[in-house]
Amino acid sequence: MTTPTRERKAFLDVRDLRIHFPTEDGVVKSVDGLTFTLELGKTLGIVGESGSGKSVTSLGILGLHNRLNAKVSGEIWLDGQELVSASPSAVRELRGKKMAMIFQDPLSALHPFYTVGSQIIEAYRIHNKVSKAVARKHAIDLLGRVGIPQPDRRVDDFPHQFSGGMRQRAMIAMALTCDPQLLIADEPTTALDVTVQAQILDLMRDLQREFNSALIIITHDLGVVAELADDVLVMYGGKCIEYASAVDIFEQPQHPYTWGLLGSMPRLDRPISDRLIPIKGTPPSLINVPSGCAFHPRCAYAPLTNGASENVVPELVGTPSHLVRCHLPADTRRDIWRDEIKPKLESGA
C-alpha cells in the first residue's frame, strides 16, 4: 500500500486524532479529537493527570496500538507522510529511524536477558547495514555521549546492573541510536531523585540542540515543562483543553483546570512550608465522560456559565497562539486569573 504524502507544513501535524478502545463496558475514548503541530528543534509539553490520554497519544503517533483492539482515526503527518492510513510495515520502518520513544520505565522497556549494549546494537543494525563491530563502537560512543562512565565496560552490563538514572540514560541512548528527528519522552524523570532528574533534563536539552530534533515531553509535572517546553498542550478527559506557549501557560493561563495544575505544583519561589492546592475531585471515566465540559463536576466556576458547562461541549477557540476549551468568556477568565487565582498562587494561600 502506498503511504500518502503531501507538501510538508509542520514536521509533525496531528489532525483530529481519535483513539478509542471498545470494551464490554463501553467505548473508552482515550483520545478524542486531538490536533497539534510541532516543528524541528522545538519542544511540546503534553501535560495532564493520569488517565487524560497523554501516553495513549504518544503510542498512537508511533503506531504501537494493536489495530485489532484500538480504533484509530484522524491524521498524523510526519515530515509529509501520513501514518494513520499507512501499513504497519511502513510505520515500523519509521520507528527508530525517524521517530523514537523514551519510555517511562526503562527497567521494563529494556530486556532483562540481554546486555544494554546488545540491545542498542540490534536497534542500530535494523536500520543500518553495518558489522557488529561497527555497531558496538557506535553503542559505546552513544553511552559515553549520554554520560555513562566507562562506556566500553558498561556496554556489556545488563539492565539490572545500572542504577535508575543510568538506565534512563541507556534508554535515551537507545532512542537516539539512529538519530531520529522526532523524539517522544514519556515521563522521563519519574521515580528519579531530584538531582538525577535535573541531569536527565539537562541531557535531553543538550541532545535536542545537537540533533535539532522535534521533542515531545509527556508529563504530569509542570516543573519539567517549565524547564524544556516551547509550547504546552493541556489534556483532560482525552481532549485538549488549553494549547499555548509555555510562557503564556505559566503567566496567563486561561482554563480553570490549568489553574488547578499550577496550584498543585511545588515552586522554588515559595517557602517550603506552603501547602499545595489540590484539584478537588477525581479525573473522569473515559467510558462515561461527563456531559458538556468534562471538567465541570470539579470546576468552581461552572455555575457562572448558566448551565452551558453541564450541557454543551465547549469548542477549542481563541487566537492561533492560545486556544482554550471553556464556556467562560475570555474577559471573565482574565479577570479571575488576575484578581483571584494569581494572587493566591503567589501568596501560597
C-alpha positions in Angstrom: 0.0 0.0 0.0 1.4 3.4 -0.9 1.6 5.8 2.0 0.0 9.2 1.3 2.4 12.2 1.2 1.8 15.9 0.9 3.7 19.1 0.8 5.3 19.5 4.3 4.0 22.2 6.5 4.8 21.3 10.1 7.2 18.5 10.7 4.6 16.7 12.9 1.0 17.6 12.1 -1.7 15.8 14.1 -5.2 16.4 13.0 -8.4 15.3 14.8 -6.7 12.2 16.3 -9.1 9.8 18.0 -8.1 6.6 19.7 -11.0 4.6 21.1 -10.9 1.2 22.7 -14.2 -0.9 22.5 -14.8 -2.8 25.8 -17.6 -4.8 27.3 -18.5 -1.8 29.5 -18.5 0.7 26.6 -16.0 2.6 24.4 -13.0 4.1 26.1 -12.4 7.4 24.4 -8.8 7.8 25.4 -8.0 10.4 22.8 -11.0 12.3 21.4 -10.2 14.8 18.7 -6.7 16.0 19.3 -5.0 18.5 17.0 -1.5 20.0 17.3 1.7 20.7 15.3 5.4 20.5 16.1 8.5 21.8 14.2 12.0 20.5 14.2 14.1 22.0 17.0 11.0 22.7 19.1 9.7 21.0 22.3 6.0 20.4 23.0 5.0 19.5 26.6 1.8 17.4 26.9 0.5 17.6 30.5 -2.4 16.4 32.5 -3.4 14.0 35.3 -3.1 10.2 34.9 -5.8 8.9 32.5 -6.0 12.1 30.5 -4.8 10.4 27.3 -1.2 11.6 27.2 0.6 8.3 26.8 -2.1 6.9 24.5 -1.4 9.8 22.2 2.3 9.1 22.1 1.8 5.4 21.4 -0.7 6.4 18.6 1.9 8.6 16.9 4.4 5.7 17.0 1.8 3.2 15.7 2.1 1.0 18.7 -1.6 0.3 19.3 -2.9 -3.1 18.3 -5.2 -2.3 15.4 -7.5 -5.2 16.3 -8.2 -3.5 19.7 -7.8 0.2 19.1 -9.9 2.2 16.7 -7.6 5.0 15.4 -8.9 7.8 13.2 -7.8 11.2 12.1 -4.5 12.1 10.5 -0.8 12.0 11.7 1.5 13.6 9.2 5.3 13.1 9.9 7.5 15.0 7.5 4.8 14.9 4.9 3.9 11.2 5.3 0.6 10.2 6.7 0.8 7.4 9.4 -2.8 6.5 10.4 -3.6 5.1 6.9 -0.1 3.7 6.4 0.6 0.0 6.6 2.1 -1.4 9.8 5.3 -2.3 8.0 5.7 1.3 6.7 5.2 2.7 10.2 7.6 0.1 11.7 10.3 1.2 9.2 10.0 4.8 10.5 10.2 3.8 14.2 13.8 4.1 15.4 14.9 5.8 12.2 12.7 8.9 12.0 10.8 8.7 15.3 11.6 7.1 18.7 10.4 7.0 22.2 12.0 7.1 25.7 9.6 5.0 27.8 8.5 5.8 31.3 10.0 2.7 33.0 13.4 1.7 31.4 13.6 -1.4 33.6 10.6 -2.9 31.9 11.4 -1.3 28.5 14.9 -2.8 28.4 15.0 -6.6 28.0 16.4 -8.2 31.2 18.1 -11.1 29.5 20.3 -9.1 27.1 23.1 -6.6 27.8 22.4 -2.9 27.3 24.9 -2.8 24.5 23.4 -5.7 22.6 20.0 -4.0 22.6 21.5 -0.8 21.3 23.5 -2.7 18.7 20.4 -4.6 17.5 18.4 -1.3 17.2 21.2 0.2 15.1 21.7 -2.7 12.8 18.0 -2.9 11.9 18.3 0.4 10.1 21.9 0.3 9.1 23.8 -2.3 7.2 27.0 -2.4 9.3 29.0 -5.1 11.1 28.6 -5.9 14.7 32.0 -4.4 15.4 30.9 -1.0 13.9 27.6 -1.2 15.7 29.3 -1.9 19.0 31.6 1.1 18.6 28.5 3.2 17.9 26.8 1.8 21.1 29.9 2.7 23.2 30.0 6.2 21.7 26.3 6.7 22.5 26.6 5.5 26.0 29.5 7.9 26.6 27.6 10.7 25.0 24.7 10.3 27.4 27.0 10.5 30.4 27.5 6.8 31.3 31.0 6.4 32.8 33.4 3.7 31.4 31.0 3.0 28.4 33.5 0.5 26.9 32.9 -1.6 30.0 29.3 -0.8 30.9 28.2 -1.7 27.3 28.4 -5.4 28.4 26.3 -4.9 31.6 22.7 -6.0 32.0 19.9 -3.5 32.8 19.7 -4.6 36.4 23.4 -3.6 36.9 22.5 0.0 36.2 21.1 2.5 38.6 17.7 4.1 37.8 19.4 7.2 36.4 21.9 5.2 34.4 19.0 3.0 33.0 17.2 6.2 31.9 20.4 7.4 30.2 20.7 4.0 28.4 17.1 4.3 27.3 17.9 7.7 25.8 21.0 6.3 24.1 18.8 3.5 22.6 16.2 6.0 21.4 19.0 8.2 19.8 20.6 5.2 18.0 19.5 6.2 14.5 19.4 10.0 15.1 15.5 10.2 14.9 14.0 13.6 14.0 11.1 13.1 16.4 11.8 12.0 20.0 8.9 11.3 22.4 9.8 11.2 26.1 7.0 9.6 28.3 7.5 10.8 31.9 11.3 10.7 31.5 12.1 11.7 35.1 9.5 9.6 37.0 10.9 7.7 40.1 14.3 9.6 39.8 15.6 11.7 42.7 15.7 15.5 42.0 19.4 15.6 41.3 19.2 12.9 38.7 16.1 14.5 37.3 18.0 17.7 36.7 20.8 15.8 35.0 18.4 14.0 32.7 16.6 17.2 31.7 19.9 18.9 31.0 21.0 15.9 28.9 17.8 16.0 26.9 18.1 19.7 26.3 21.7 19.3 25.1 20.9 16.4 22.8 18.0 18.1 21.2 20.2 21.1 20.4 22.8 18.7 18.9 20.4 16.7 16.8 17.8 19.6 16.1 15.1 17.0 16.8 11.4 17.7 17.5 10.7 16.7 21.1 7.5 15.8 22.9 7.7 15.6 26.7 4.7 13.8 28.2 4.4 14.5 31.9 2.1 15.5 34.8 5.0 17.6 36.2 4.7 21.2 35.2 8.2 21.8 36.5 9.6 19.6 33.8 7.5 21.5 31.2 8.9 24.8 32.6 12.4 23.5 32.0 12.1 22.2 28.5 8.9 23.1 26.6 8.4 25.8 24.0 4.6 25.1 23.8 2.3 23.3 26.1 -0.8 21.2 25.4 -3.0 20.5 28.4 -5.2 17.4 28.2 -8.2 16.5 30.2 -10.7 13.6 29.5 -9.0 12.7 26.2 -9.3 16.3 24.8 -7.0 19.3 24.5 -8.4 22.0 26.9 -5.6 24.5 26.5 -2.8 25.0 24.0 -0.3 27.8 24.1 3.3 28.8 24.5 4.9 27.8 27.8 5.3 31.4 28.7 1.6 32.0 28.3 0.7 28.8 30.2 2.7 30.0 33.2 2.0 33.7 33.1 -1.5 33.9 31.6 -3.3 30.5 31.8 -6.9 30.7 30.8 -8.5 27.4 31.8 -9.6 26.5 35.3 -8.0 23.1 35.1 -4.7 24.7 34.2 -5.0 27.0 37.2 -5.5 23.8 39.3 -2.4 22.2 37.9 -0.3 25.3 38.6 -1.7 25.4 42.2 -0.7 21.8 42.8 2.9 22.3 41.5 5.7 22.8 44.0 7.5 26.2 43.4 11.0 27.3 44.3 9.9 30.8 45.0 7.6 29.7 47.8 8.6 28.8 51.4 8.8 25.0 51.8 6.1 25.2 54.4 3.5 26.5 52.0 0.7 23.9 51.2 0.0 22.9 47.7 -3.6 23.5 46.4 -5.1 20.2 45.2 -7.7 20.0 42.4 -10.9 18.8 44.0 -12.5 15.6 42.8 -11.1 12.9 40.5 -10.4 12.6 36.8 -13.4 11.5 34.7 -14.0 8.0 33.5 -13.2 7.8 29.8 -16.1 5.5 29.3 -18.6 7.8 30.9 -17.2 11.2 30.3 -19.4 13.9 31.9 -21.8 15.7 29.6 -20.9 19.2 28.5 -17.5 20.3 29.7 -15.8 17.2 31.1 -14.2 19.3 33.8 -17.5 20.9 35.1 -18.0 18.5 38.1 -14.7 19.7 39.5 -14.9 23.4 38.3 -15.7 26.1 40.9 -16.7 28.4 38.0 -19.2 26.2 36.2 -22.1 28.0 37.9 -21.1 31.1 36.0 -21.9 29.6 32.6 -25.8 29.4 33.0 -25.8 25.7 32.6 -23.7 25.6 29.4 -20.9 23.7 31.2 -23.2 20.9 32.1 -24.9 20.5 28.7 -22.7 21.8 25.9 -19.3 20.5 24.9 -17.1 23.7 24.6 -15.2 24.3 21.4 -11.4 24.9 21.3 -11.3 28.6 20.5 -9.1 31.7 20.8 -6.2 33.0 18.9 -3.8 30.7 16.9 -1.2 31.2 19.6 -3.5 30.5 22.6 -6.5 28.1 22.3 -8.9 27.3 25.2 -11.9 24.9 25.6 -14.0 26.8 28.2 -17.5 28.3 28.3 -16.4 31.2 30.5 -16.0 34.4 28.4 -12.3 35.4 27.8 -12.7 38.6 29.8 -14.1 36.7 32.7 -11.2 34.2 32.7 -8.6 37.0 32.5 -10.3 38.8 35.5 -10.5 35.6 37.6 -6.8 34.8 36.9 -5.6 38.4 37.6 -7.7 39.1 40.7 -8.2 35.7 42.3 -6.0 32.8 41.1 -2.7 34.6 40.5 -2.6 36.4 43.9 -3.5 33.1 45.6 -0.7 31.2 43.9 1.9 33.9 44.5 1.0 34.1 48.2 0.8 30.3 48.6 -2.6 30.7 50.4 
